[in-house]
Amino acid sequence: LLRAHRRRTRPTPHPRTHTPHIHPTVARGIQPSPPSTSFKAIMSSAAVNHASMHSSIAEMNAVIGYDAVIVCTSNAAQESYWQTRLEHTRGQAAKAAAVIVCVHEDWNGDGAGNGLGTLYAYAKARDKAKNASESVDLDALLASGGSVGMYHTAGKGTRLAPLPGSENNNKPGVKLPSLVDVNGATENLTILEAVIRQTGRYASERAGRCSVFWGDQIFVPSAGHGASGAHHADILAVMGPMPTAEEWRERGLEKYGLIAVNDTNEATQVEKVSYETAQGLLASFGAVSSVGPSLGSFSLSAPMLAGLMEEFASEITAKQAKMDSDPHFWMPLTMQSAAYVGVMVTKGETEAQASAHHGRMQAFRAKLLGAHPDKGMFGAINVGSGSYWWDYGLLALYLKNNLLALGDGEEAKALRLYLGIPEDSRRVKADVSGAAVDAATVVLESKIASGSASASVLSHVRTVNADISNSLLVNVTAKNIRAHNCVVYNVVDESDEGLILPDGSVFTNVFIPATNGSDSTKLVMTSSTSTCGGKVFKQKLTPNPYSFNDVYKMNADTDVAAAYAMSAAAHRDAAGKH
């Protein structure tokens, strides 16, 4: 699903007097399908239906989303920020009439996992919505055919460092080159808002269901938005015929959670196993009609959600235990006991633990299907091969998928359509009359008085003189900017010299507002476009004052709204001086 990041040709460095140092561093055999309809061919994007996906984007941009949007954040400050932000951007991310309910996870120990985490988030959101000034009963909304979309956003974002640190640990607040109106001000679209808008298109296909998504990737399904409803639970996946052993290894499918569907249209989860192990696990499943990598996002019928809330009420109340949806929901609900126990033992559980949990989930299944026999247990919703897939969870992919907006191909056109970048000029609220800016460069809400910019994406950039190429700049104010093959993010420079950056730099500021006993602080945190933050997260890169992990800890109690206000004031002051 992810294509390799291609680094662009770097120009000859210009002479400069000041160069900050940047640290350098991504039993019964299952018969495979015949070669003419191989899994490899199905996964290929050679025959992508671009016109269909462009139409899907137009539907996403119509913002026809969920009746209620639940966002699960990392802490109370983020909960407060997103509650306000998403209410202000209704009609641009969530639909105009959506009920917005933001909560934060405060589970004991090592977190709830995305299974129990989903149930806990719903429990908190249900209580918050019911006790709000305009009381909303989420259970009643679902029972009456309404739709709920839930978005998990927690996590450090280590692979995207140093950008989440620049957002004060508010990882879903990382910005994209697209403009939204926020209470009368023009601001950058956040990744979370982009995901809410994109996934909202599924709402019309999911009446009476709660849909669960993760907040760092946008996809446009080539197979269209398949309807849910045939099963109590379903999951998004890229489905195709069963591969051969060679194709399984070639595609590295042992690294993915896979979904298999049999001839009765029931699905099961196969969790990151070899081809031979998969054959054994699926031996009693029936004739396999299709298989494919899971996207993880799932939806639940109202009866199943209510049943899970009841089944795990004790864990939710105590805020104890950790369960993920794949190994603790889908697998024990759809696999035989021996197969399930065998897999879970390899993951560190005892046979007794795995067997007991399998029995518990099978009893839950029997009760659910006995009371609601109109639906199957677990199904797959095919997104299709060759879907547009814009992942922002890794720094290299964040750069790649934003610079995609410079291209001339169909996917690049689709991205510009989604981001609201006009095809004719690639300019929105841009003052670049005194600068030489090539036709490919995207310029949004920016003022560049002189200099040049080429093959770059610039959003909210203010500078007197630019020397920019092959770069991504978001929220940058400086007298002079020299950046080639760079990522410059949320930076205010008040010096006369300006930002003179080495090629391939990643350059950010972190604004930490004053608290009791401490003054406000602006940090400079750097990296390089070839450095994966996840691999160096706990290392202090030269010349950074702290490691990325140190900054994460420093931001633990930061009021993100106050930090953003501090940043905005710094940008205004610097722009006034220049």
NORGI-V35588 format. One record per run of one state. SS is the DSSP state (alpha for helix, beta for strand, coil for the rest). FROM is the first residue (numbers start at 1). LEN is the number of residues. Records with the same first field share a line. If there is no record, write none. Layout:
SS: FROM-LEN + FROM-LEN
This chain:
coil: 1-34 + 38-1 + 44-6 + 62-6 + 74-2 + 89-10 + 105-8 + 131-7 + 144-4 + 153-5 + 161-2 + 167-4 + 174-1 + 183-2 + 206-3 + 215-2 + 221-10 + 238-2 + 241-4 + 251-2 + 256-1 + 263-4 + 272-3 + 283-5 + 312-1 + 319-6 + 335-2 + 346-5 + 372-4 + 383-5 + 392-3 + 407-3 + 420-7 + 432-4 + 438-4 + 455-2 + 470-2 + 485-2 + 493-6 + 501-4 + 513-2 + 516-2 + 519-2 + 529-4 + 537-11 + 555-5 + 578-1
alpha: 35-3 + 39-5 + 50-12 + 76-13 + 113-18 + 138-6 + 158-3 + 163-4 + 171-3 + 191-15 + 245-6 + 253-3 + 275-8 + 302-10 + 313-6 + 325-10 + 337-9 + 351-21 + 395-12 + 410-10 + 533-4 + 548-7 + 560-18
beta: 68-6 + 99-6 + 148-5 + 175-8 + 185-6 + 209-6 + 217-4 + 231-7 + 240-1 + 257-6 + 267-5 + 288-14 + 376-7 + 388-4 + 427-5 + 436-2 + 442-13 + 457-13 + 472-13 + 487-6 + 499-2 + 505-8 + 515-1 + 518-1 + 521-8
